[in-house]
Amino acid sequence: MITPDPTTCDGLAEAKRVADRAEERYIPFSSHNVCSPVGTMACVHLCAAVVPNADVLEYHALEVVLSGTDGFA
C-alpha cells in the first residue's frame, strides 16, 4: 500500500499522479490524512478520483465522541 500525504507531496495533483503510478503496478492507494476538515474532504475527493486502486482513507478522530458519554460504544 502506498500512502502519500497530499500536503507534503506537492498537492492533490501530484498525489493523483502517485496514485496513477501505483495503479500501474497494482498497488493499493490510501491517502495519508492528518488534516483539518477541509483537508479531509480534499482527501475524500482524491480517493474518489482514484477509485480503481483507492483502498482506505486514513482519519484521526481523537476528539470526536463516537457514542455514549465517554466516547466508547
C-alpha positions as YAML, in Angstrom:
chain: A
units: angstrom
residues:
- id: 1
  name: MET
  ca: [0.00, 0.00, 0.00]
- id: 2
  name: ILE
  ca: [1.20, 3.46, -0.84]
- id: 3
  name: THR
  ca: [0.16, 6.36, 1.40]
- id: 4
  name: PRO
  ca: [1.21, 9.76, 0.03]
- id: 5
  name: ASP
  ca: [0.45, 12.86, 2.06]
- id: 6
  name: PRO
  ca: [-1.08, 15.47, -0.27]
- id: 7
  name: THR
  ca: [0.12, 18.31, 1.96]
- id: 8
  name: THR
  ca: [3.79, 17.31, 1.60]
- id: 9
  name: CYS
  ca: [3.95, 15.72, -1.87]
- id: 10
  name: ASP
  ca: [3.15, 18.94, -3.79]
- id: 11
  name: GLY
  ca: [-0.64, 18.80, -3.54]
- id: 12
  name: LEU
  ca: [-3.60, 16.85, -4.82]
- id: 13
  name: ALA
  ca: [-2.48, 16.73, -8.46]
- id: 14
  name: GLU
  ca: [0.86, 15.16, -7.55]
- id: 15
  name: ALA
  ca: [-0.84, 12.73, -5.14]
- id: 16
  name: LYS
  ca: [-3.15, 11.73, -8.03]
- id: 17
  name: ARG
  ca: [-0.10, 11.10, -10.23]
- id: 18
  name: VAL
  ca: [1.40, 8.94, -7.47]
- id: 19
  name: ALA
  ca: [-1.88, 7.00, -7.28]
- id: 20
  name: ASP
  ca: [-1.91, 6.56, -11.06]
- id: 21
  name: ARG
  ca: [1.63, 5.13, -10.98]
- id: 22
  name: ALA
  ca: [0.64, 2.83, -8.12]
- id: 23
  name: GLU
  ca: [-2.34, 1.59, -10.13]
- id: 24
  name: GLU
  ca: [0.01, 0.62, -12.97]
- id: 25
  name: ARG
  ca: [1.72, -1.72, -10.51]
- id: 26
  name: TYR
  ca: [-1.50, -2.95, -8.81]
- id: 27
  name: ILE
  ca: [-0.57, -1.23, -5.53]
- id: 28
  name: PRO
  ca: [-3.47, -0.07, -3.31]
- id: 29
  name: PHE
  ca: [-3.68, 3.66, -2.59]
- id: 30
  name: SER
  ca: [-4.54, 5.25, 0.76]
- id: 31
  name: SER
  ca: [-4.23, 8.99, 1.27]
- id: 32
  name: HIS
  ca: [-2.29, 9.91, 4.43]
- id: 33
  name: ASN
  ca: [-4.73, 12.27, 6.11]
- id: 34
  name: VAL
  ca: [-3.78, 14.28, 9.17]
- id: 35
  name: CYS
  ca: [-5.69, 17.38, 8.13]
- id: 36
  name: SER
  ca: [-8.40, 19.82, 9.05]
- id: 37
  name: PRO
  ca: [-11.98, 19.06, 8.00]
- id: 38
  name: VAL
  ca: [-11.30, 20.89, 4.71]
- id: 39
  name: GLY
  ca: [-8.17, 18.79, 4.13]
- id: 40
  name: THR
  ca: [-10.12, 15.64, 4.98]
- id: 41
  name: MET
  ca: [-12.71, 16.44, 2.32]
- id: 42
  name: ALA
  ca: [-9.90, 17.10, -0.18]
- id: 43
  name: CYS
  ca: [-8.52, 13.63, 0.60]
- id: 44
  name: VAL
  ca: [-12.01, 12.14, 0.17]
- id: 45
  name: HIS
  ca: [-12.19, 13.74, -3.27]
- id: 46
  name: LEU
  ca: [-8.71, 12.44, -4.07]
- id: 47
  name: CYS
  ca: [-9.73, 8.89, -3.13]
- id: 48
  name: ALA
  ca: [-12.89, 9.25, -5.22]
- id: 49
  name: ALA
  ca: [-10.76, 10.33, -8.19]
- id: 50
  name: VAL
  ca: [-8.55, 7.20, -7.97]
- id: 51
  name: VAL
  ca: [-11.40, 4.72, -7.48]
- id: 52
  name: PRO
  ca: [-9.71, 1.68, -9.12]
- id: 53
  name: ASN
  ca: [-6.98, 1.40, -6.50]
- id: 54
  name: ALA
  ca: [-8.30, 3.50, -3.57]
- id: 55
  name: ASP
  ca: [-8.34, 1.28, -0.50]
- id: 56
  name: VAL
  ca: [-8.93, 3.22, 2.73]
- id: 57
  name: LEU
  ca: [-8.91, 6.82, 3.92]
- id: 58
  name: GLU
  ca: [-6.80, 7.39, 6.98]
- id: 59
  name: TYR
  ca: [-8.66, 9.50, 9.54]
- id: 60
  name: HIS
  ca: [-7.58, 10.59, 13.02]
- id: 61
  name: ALA
  ca: [-10.58, 11.29, 15.23]
- id: 62
  name: LEU
  ca: [-9.08, 11.78, 18.65]
- id: 63
  name: GLU
  ca: [-11.52, 14.48, 19.71]
- id: 64
  name: VAL
  ca: [-14.67, 13.00, 18.15]
- id: 65
  name: VAL
  ca: [-17.24, 11.49, 20.52]
- id: 66
  name: LEU
  ca: [-18.41, 8.25, 18.94]
- id: 67
  name: SER
  ca: [-21.30, 7.30, 21.23]
- id: 68
  name: GLY
  ca: [-22.36, 7.44, 24.84]
- id: 69
  name: THR
  ca: [-20.91, 9.92, 27.33]
- id: 70
  name: ASP
  ca: [-17.36, 8.56, 27.46]
- id: 71
  name: GLY
  ca: [-16.81, 8.29, 23.68]
- id: 72
  name: PHE
  ca: [-16.83, 4.49, 23.66]
- id: 73
  name: ALA
  ca: [-19.55, 2.20, 22.38]
...
